[in-house]
């Protein structure tokens, strides 16, 4: 399923020392036939089952319902939520890891032309389980993607004084079957520039997240904390949207779903 020659123990130092926060990028993550099946499984953009996020800070579609996953995708997520934990422990040294079996915020993600995701911190405490989110796994699944269309995952430093991103250190291009695993503790990330891919071409990915019992100093965010992009910093309506999006009670009002 996952390429069996990845040296997880050997990557541990690179993961820990990576900037701006611990992460690793692994190409050819899945066996080729698995990656190809996963790409085919992702529904068309106009499929009625997608959850739509359509507002000034996020333009994307997502789906995390296990009953909608075809057999290949179902089997991969089942493995990532169980058997893959051993490799993650070897890579990160984090004890007590467990997967979020409910795929809260995870599953399939899809961005079309104009799609984007402002820079943000993910939730810290799971709103259902009250466990701390520690790791993200994202795998790109668009064959033939041109980096000129955008879609690279940007990684920013953390400005502790202003609780925001400071400097873009790395941009991970959207390459088919490329995985990104990162520590989410102070991980400002996103793709804030709208995609310029041709109509009918989509940035496809899967994502799943890993949790531990909350550490003593864990943040208490139950929803993602976004920041405005560019001129949005002067737009009070966007700033109010961000405030609502970051609050567990009001965040659902910011979504548009089918």
C-alpha positions in Angstrom: 0.0 0.0 0.0 2.6 2.5 1.1 6.0 2.2 -0.6 7.9 -0.4 1.6 11.4 1.0 1.2 10.8 4.2 3.1 13.3 4.4 6.0 11.1 5.9 8.7 13.7 5.8 11.4 16.2 7.4 9.0 13.9 10.3 8.4 13.4 11.1 12.0 16.3 13.6 12.2 15.2 15.4 9.1 11.6 15.6 10.4 12.7 17.0 13.7 15.1 19.6 12.2 13.0 20.8 9.3 12.0 24.4 9.2 9.8 26.3 9.9 8.3 23.4 11.9 8.9 19.6 12.0 7.8 18.1 8.7 8.9 15.7 6.0 8.0 15.5 2.3 7.9 12.0 0.8 7.5 11.5 -3.0 6.0 8.3 -4.4 4.3 7.7 -1.1 1.8 5.0 -2.1 2.6 2.1 -4.5 1.8 3.5 -8.0 -1.4 1.4 -8.5 -2.8 2.4 -5.1 -2.2 6.1 -5.9 -3.9 5.7 -9.3 -6.9 4.0 -7.7 -7.2 6.8 -5.1 -7.2 9.5 -7.8 -9.9 7.7 -9.7 -12.0 7.3 -6.6 -12.4 11.0 -5.9 -15.8 12.2 -7.1 -16.4 14.8 -9.8 -16.4 18.5 -8.7 -20.2 18.8 -9.2 -21.0 15.6 -7.2 -23.8 16.4 -4.8 -22.1 14.6 -1.9 -19.3 17.3 -1.4 -19.3 19.7 1.5 -18.7 23.1 0.0 -16.6 25.8 1.7 -17.1 29.0 -0.3 -16.2 32.3 1.3 -13.3 34.8 1.1 -10.9 32.7 3.2 -11.5 29.2 1.9 -12.8 28.0 -1.5 -12.8 24.2 -1.6 -14.8 21.0 -1.4 -14.4 18.2 1.2 -15.9 14.8 2.0 -15.2 12.7 5.0 -18.1 10.2 5.1 -16.8 6.6 5.3 -19.9 5.3 3.6 -19.2 7.3 0.5 -15.7 5.9 0.0 -15.2 3.2 -2.6 -13.3 0.1 -1.5 -9.8 1.3 -2.4 -10.2 4.6 -0.5 -11.9 2.9 2.4 -9.1 0.4 2.7 -6.4 3.1 2.6 -8.0 5.3 5.3 -8.5 2.2 7.4 -4.7 1.4 7.1 -3.7 5.0 7.7 -5.8 5.0 10.9 -4.3 1.8 12.3 -1.3 0.0 10.7 0.4 3.3 9.8 0.7 4.4 13.4 3.9 2.4 13.8 5.6 4.3 11.0 4.5 7.6 12.4 5.9 6.8 15.8 9.2 5.8 14.3 9.3 9.1 12.3 8.3 11.5 15.1 9.0 9.8 18.4 5.5 10.9 19.6 4.0 8.4 22.0 0.3 7.8 22.5 -0.6 8.6 18.9 -4.0 7.6 17.6 -5.8 8.5 14.4 -9.0 10.5 14.2 -11.2 7.7 13.0 -14.0 10.2 12.3 -11.7 12.2 9.9 -12.9 15.5 11.4 -11.8 18.0 8.7 -10.0 15.2 6.8 -10.9 12.8 4.0 -11.1 13.9 0.4 -10.2 17.6 -0.5 -10.8 19.2 -3.9 -9.9 22.6 -5.2 -10.8 23.9 -8.7 -9.9 27.0 -10.5 -10.0 29.9 -8.0 -9.7 27.5 -5.1 -7.7 28.6 -2.1 -7.2 28.2 1.6 -5.9 31.2 3.6 -3.0 30.6 5.9 -4.2 29.1 9.2 -3.5 27.1 12.3 -5.6 23.9 12.5 -7.7 23.2 15.5 -5.7 22.2 18.6 -8.3 20.3 20.7 -10.6 17.9 18.9 -14.2 19.3 19.4 -15.6 15.8 20.0 -12.7 13.9 21.6 -10.9 16.7 23.4 -7.6 15.1 22.3 -4.8 17.3 21.0 -4.1 17.3 17.2 -0.4 16.6 16.7 0.2 15.5 13.1 -1.2 16.1 9.7 -0.8 13.7 6.7 -1.7 15.2 3.3 -1.2 13.3 0.0 -1.5 15.0 -3.4 -3.4 13.0 -6.0 -3.6 15.0 -9.2 -1.6 13.4 -12.0 -0.2 15.9 -14.5 -0.5 19.0 -12.2 1.5 22.0 -13.5 3.1 23.9 -10.5 2.5 27.1 -12.5 -1.2 26.7 -11.6 -0.3 27.2 -7.9 -1.5 24.9 -5.2 1.8 24.5 -3.4 1.3 24.1 0.4 3.1 27.0 2.0 4.7 26.7 5.4 5.2 29.8 7.6 7.1 30.6 10.8 5.1 31.3 13.9 5.0 34.9 15.3 4.4 34.2 19.0 4.1 37.9 19.8 1.2 38.5 17.4 -0.2 35.0 17.2 0.2 34.8 13.4 2.4 33.7 10.6 5.6 35.6 10.0 7.7 34.3 7.1 7.1 31.9 4.3 9.9 29.4 4.5 8.9 26.6 2.2 6.3 25.9 -0.5 5.7 22.2 -1.2 4.6 21.9 -4.9 1.6 19.8 -5.7 3.2 16.6 -7.2 1.2 13.4 -7.8 1.6 10.9 -4.9 3.6 13.3 -2.8 3.0 13.2 0.9 3.5 15.9 3.5 3.6 15.0 7.2 3.9 17.8 9.7 3.7 18.7 13.4 0.6 20.9 13.8 1.6 22.6 17.1 2.5 26.0 15.6 2.1 25.1 11.9 0.9 28.1 9.9 0.1 26.6 6.5 -2.1 27.2 3.5 -2.5 28.0 -0.2 -3.8 31.6 -0.1 -3.3 32.4 -3.8 -6.3 31.3 -6.0 -5.5 28.4 -8.3 -5.1 29.1 -12.0 -5.6 25.6 -13.3 -7.7 25.2 -16.4 -11.4 24.5 -16.1 -12.0 20.8 -15.5 -8.6 20.3 -13.7 -8.6 19.9 -9.9 -6.2 19.9 -7.1 -7.0 16.5 -5.4 -5.7 15.3 -2.1 -6.5 13.2 0.9 -5.8 14.1 4.5 -5.9 12.5 7.9 -4.9 13.7 11.3 -3.4 12.1 14.4 -4.0 12.9 18.1 -2.7 12.4 21.6 -4.0 13.1 25.0 -3.7 16.9 25.5 -0.4 18.1 26.8 -0.4 20.5 29.8 0.5 23.6 27.6 -1.8 22.7 24.6 -3.8 25.4 23.0 -7.5 25.2 23.3 -8.6 26.0 19.8 -11.6 23.9 18.7 -11.6 25.4 15.2 -9.0 26.6 12.7 -7.6 30.1 13.2 -7.2 31.9 9.8 -5.5 35.1 8.9 -6.5 37.6 6.2 -4.6 37.6 3.0 -3.3 40.8 1.4 -5.9 43.5 1.2 -8.3 41.4 3.3 -6.5 42.8 6.4 -8.4 46.1 5.8 -11.8 44.4 5.2 -13.9 44.3 8.4 -16.3 41.8 6.9 -13.4 39.3 6.3 -12.1 39.9 9.8 -15.5 39.2 11.3 -15.7 36.0 9.1 -12.4 34.9 10.6 -13.7 35.5 14.1 -16.8 33.5 13.5 -14.8 30.7 11.7 -12.5 30.3 14.7 -15.4 29.8 17.2 -16.9 26.3 17.6 -20.3 27.9 18.2 -20.4 30.1 15.1 -18.2 28.4 12.6 -21.0 26.3 11.0 -22.6 29.6 9.8 -19.6 30.3 7.7 -20.0 27.2 5.6 -22.1 26.7 2.5 -23.0 23.0 2.1 -25.1 20.6 0.1 
